[in-house]
Amino acid sequence: MAFIKFSFLFLLISGTAFSQTRFSPKSCLDSSYKMKMTQKGPLFGLLKQEFIIDKKNCIIHISHKKYLPKEWIIDVCREPVHIKVTSATGVDVAKKEAECLKKDNSRDTSNFCSQYFSMMDVVQDDGLIFADGDRDNLSSPHGRTYCSYLLLKKYLNDSVVFSRYTEVPDIFIEKLNEPAEQITPATPDGVQVKKEDQQSKTEGYIDPGTATF
């Protein structure tokens, strides 16, 4: 009987510990770590491909080397929303001026958005896909990559500026794009009319045959 009670207690504690392994937005923001991943690169693997994340609280430093090294430095607690980029041509600062993903799902081609998409592709392709460990555990390479990915997406894509001294927004909830305006098919004369305009015209229309004066 004692053994059964002990087994039940052990399973209960283990289950509770397992359910609490997912990092919180606050622990993700406050964390500091450095991780490096190396894999075979171009020229039949003769060149090494490196991916490094060096995170110190709000500052996330992404380094990537395929042919030439490139670095992105992002302070998710600093306004305005921007990316510092270091490459073979020097240092550049790209400031956000427009939403990178438009309502029709096309990509904005500004310098900021180009750097954003380029960096996030690296984080996904060289980081999230190949990193080992549990995605929800900050002690694993996968968890650390996922934490940085969520902070970067919230700051750069959703324009959320974080602070370590106030409540940290939920980084697991994605921002929903506003639906595009509904357009009715073109009329015979080639003019398109918004649905709401067409409805208002229909409501205000009076059939001469039924009108009373």
C-alpha positions as CSV (number, residue, x, y, z in Angstrom):
1,M,0.0,0.0,0.0
2,A,2.8,2.4,0.9
3,F,4.5,1.5,-2.4
4,I,1.3,2.4,-4.3
5,K,1.1,5.8,-2.5
6,F,4.7,6.5,-3.3
7,S,4.3,5.6,-6.9
8,F,1.2,7.8,-7.2
9,L,3.0,10.7,-5.5
10,F,6.0,10.3,-7.8
11,L,3.8,10.4,-10.9
12,L,2.0,13.4,-9.7
13,I,5.2,15.3,-9.0
14,S,6.7,14.3,-12.3
15,G,3.6,15.3,-14.2
16,T,3.5,18.7,-12.5
17,A,7.2,19.3,-13.2
18,F,6.7,18.3,-16.8
19,S,3.8,20.7,-17.3
20,Q,5.9,23.6,-15.9
21,T,8.9,23.1,-18.3
22,R,7.6,25.7,-20.8
23,F,9.4,29.0,-20.4
24,S,7.3,32.1,-19.7
25,P,7.6,35.4,-21.7
26,K,9.3,37.0,-18.7
27,S,11.9,34.2,-18.3
28,C,12.5,34.3,-22.1
29,L,13.1,38.1,-22.0
30,D,15.4,38.0,-18.9
31,S,17.5,35.1,-20.1
32,S,21.1,35.3,-21.2
33,Y,22.8,32.6,-23.2
34,K,25.1,31.9,-26.1
35,M,24.6,29.0,-28.5
36,K,26.5,27.9,-31.7
37,M,25.5,25.5,-34.3
38,T,27.8,24.3,-37.1
39,Q,27.0,22.1,-40.1
40,K,28.3,21.4,-43.5
41,G,28.0,24.3,-45.9
42,P,28.5,24.9,-49.6
43,L,31.1,23.3,-51.9
44,F,30.2,19.8,-50.9
45,G,30.6,20.5,-47.3
46,L,34.1,21.9,-47.5
47,L,32.9,25.2,-46.1
48,K,31.3,25.2,-42.6
49,Q,28.0,27.0,-42.1
50,E,27.8,28.7,-38.7
51,F,24.7,30.0,-36.8
52,I,25.2,31.8,-33.5
53,I,22.8,33.4,-31.1
54,D,24.3,35.5,-28.3
55,K,21.5,36.8,-26.1
56,K,21.9,39.2,-23.1
57,N,18.5,40.0,-21.8
58,C,16.9,42.5,-24.3
59,I,19.8,42.3,-26.8
60,I,19.8,39.5,-29.4
61,H,22.9,39.1,-31.5
62,I,22.5,36.8,-34.5
63,S,25.6,35.7,-36.5
64,H,25.5,33.7,-39.7
65,K,28.2,32.5,-42.0
66,K,27.6,30.7,-45.2
67,Y,29.9,32.3,-47.8
68,L,30.4,35.7,-46.1
69,P,29.6,36.5,-42.4
70,K,26.6,38.6,-41.5
71,E,25.4,39.8,-38.2
72,W,22.1,41.3,-36.9
73,I,21.8,43.0,-33.6
74,I,18.4,43.7,-32.2
75,D,17.5,45.4,-28.8
76,V,13.9,44.4,-28.3
77,C,13.6,46.9,-25.5
78,R,14.6,50.0,-27.5
79,E,12.6,52.4,-29.6
80,P,12.2,52.9,-32.5
81,V,11.9,49.4,-33.9
82,H,15.1,48.8,-35.9
83,I,17.8,46.3,-36.8
84,K,21.6,46.9,-36.8
85,V,23.2,45.0,-39.6
86,T,26.9,44.2,-40.0
87,S,28.2,42.7,-43.2
88,A,31.2,42.9,-45.5
89,T,30.1,46.3,-46.7
90,G,30.0,47.8,-43.2
91,V,27.4,48.7,-40.5
92,D,23.8,49.7,-41.4
93,V,20.8,50.6,-39.4
94,A,17.4,49.7,-40.8
95,K,14.4,51.4,-39.2
96,K,10.9,50.1,-39.5
97,E,8.7,52.5,-41.5
98,A,6.0,50.1,-42.8
99,E,4.4,46.8,-42.1
100,C,6.5,44.1,-43.8
101,L,3.6,41.8,-44.6
102,K,0.8,43.6,-46.5
103,K,-2.9,42.8,-46.3
104,D,-2.6,40.9,-49.6
105,N,0.2,38.8,-48.1
106,S,2.8,40.4,-50.4
107,R,6.1,41.5,-48.8
108,D,7.3,45.0,-48.4
109,T,10.7,45.6,-50.1
110,S,12.1,48.2,-47.8
111,N,15.6,47.8,-46.3
112,F,14.2,47.0,-42.9
113,C,11.8,44.3,-44.2
114,S,14.4,42.8,-46.5
115,Q,16.7,42.4,-43.5
116,Y,13.9,41.1,-41.3
117,F,12.9,38.4,-43.8
118,S,16.5,37.4,-44.5
119,M,17.3,37.1,-40.8
120,M,14.1,35.2,-39.9
121,D,14.8,32.7,-42.7
122,V,18.2,32.1,-41.2
123,V,16.8,31.6,-37.7
124,Q,14.2,29.1,-39.0
125,D,16.3,27.2,-41.5
126,D,19.6,27.0,-39.6
127,G,18.2,27.2,-36.1
128,L,14.7,25.9,-35.4
129,I,15.0,23.1,-37.9
130,F,18.3,21.7,-36.7
131,A,18.5,22.7,-33.1
132,D,18.4,19.8,-30.6
133,G,16.2,19.5,-27.5
134,D,12.8,20.5,-26.2
135,R,11.4,23.6,-27.9
136,D,9.8,24.8,-24.6
137,N,12.9,24.4,-22.4
138,L,15.3,27.3,-22.2
139,S,18.2,25.0,-21.3
140,S,18.1,23.3,-24.7
141,P,19.4,24.8,-28.0
142,H,16.0,24.4,-29.6
143,G,14.3,26.3,-26.7
144,R,16.8,29.1,-26.8
145,T,16.4,29.5,-30.5
146,Y,12.6,29.4,-30.1
147,C,12.7,32.1,-27.4
148,S,14.8,34.4,-29.5
149,Y,12.6,33.7,-32.5
150,L,9.4,34.7,-30.6
151,L,10.9,37.9,-29.2
152,L,12.2,38.9,-32.6
153,K,8.9,38.3,-34.3
154,K,6.9,40.2,-31.6
155,Y,9.3,43.2,-31.7
156,L,10.1,43.4,-35.4
157,N,6.8,42.2,-36.9
158,D,4.2,43.3,-34.3
159,S,6.2,46.4,-33.2
160,V,6.0,45.4,-29.5
161,V,8.7,47.1,-27.5
162,F,9.5,45.1,-24.4
163,S,10.6,46.2,-20.9
164,R,12.1,44.1,-18.1
165,Y,10.5,46.3,-15.5
166,T,6.9,46.0,-16.6
167,E,4.6,43.1,-17.5
168,V,5.9,41.2,-20.5
169,P,3.3,40.7,-23.3
170,D,2.4,37.2,-24.3
171,I,4.9,36.3,-27.0
172,F,3.1,33.0,-27.9
173,I,0.0,34.9,-29.4
174,E,0.4,35.9,-33.0
175,K,-1.0,39.2,-34.3
176,L,-3.8,38.7,-36.8
177,N,-3.8,40.6,-40.0
178,E,-6.9,42.8,-40.6
179,P,-9.1,41.4,-43.3
180,A,-8.8,43.0,-46.7
181,E,-11.7,45.2,-47.9
182,Q,-14.3,43.1,-49.7
183,I,-14.7,44.1,-53.3
184,T,-17.6,43.0,-55.5
185,P,-17.0,41.8,-59.0
186,A,-16.6,44.5,-61.7
187,T,-19.8,45.9,-63.1
188,P,-20.3,45.9,-66.9
189,D,-18.7,49.3,-67.2
190,G,-15.6,48.0,-65.4
191,V,-16.2,49.8,-62.1
192,Q,-15.6,47.9,-58.8
193,V,-17.7,48.9,-55.8
194,K,-17.0,48.2,-52.1
195,K,-19.5,45.8,-50.5
196,E,-20.5,48.3,-47.9
197,D,-21.1,51.1,-50.5
198,Q,-23.2,48.7,-52.6
199,Q,-25.3,47.8,-49.6
200,S,-25.9,51.4,-48.6
201,K,-27.0,52.2,-52.2
202,T,-29.4,49.2,-52.2
203,E,-30.9,50.3,-48.8
204,G,-31.5,53.8,-50.1
205,Y,-33.0,52.7,-53.4
206,I,-36.8,53.2,-53.9
207,D,-38.7,51.3,-56.6
208,P,-40.8,53.9,-58.6
209,G,-43.5,51.3,-59.0
210,T,-44.1,50.9,-55.3
211,A,-43.4,54.4,-54.1
212,T,-46.3,56.3,-52.4
213,F,-46.4,60.1,-52.2
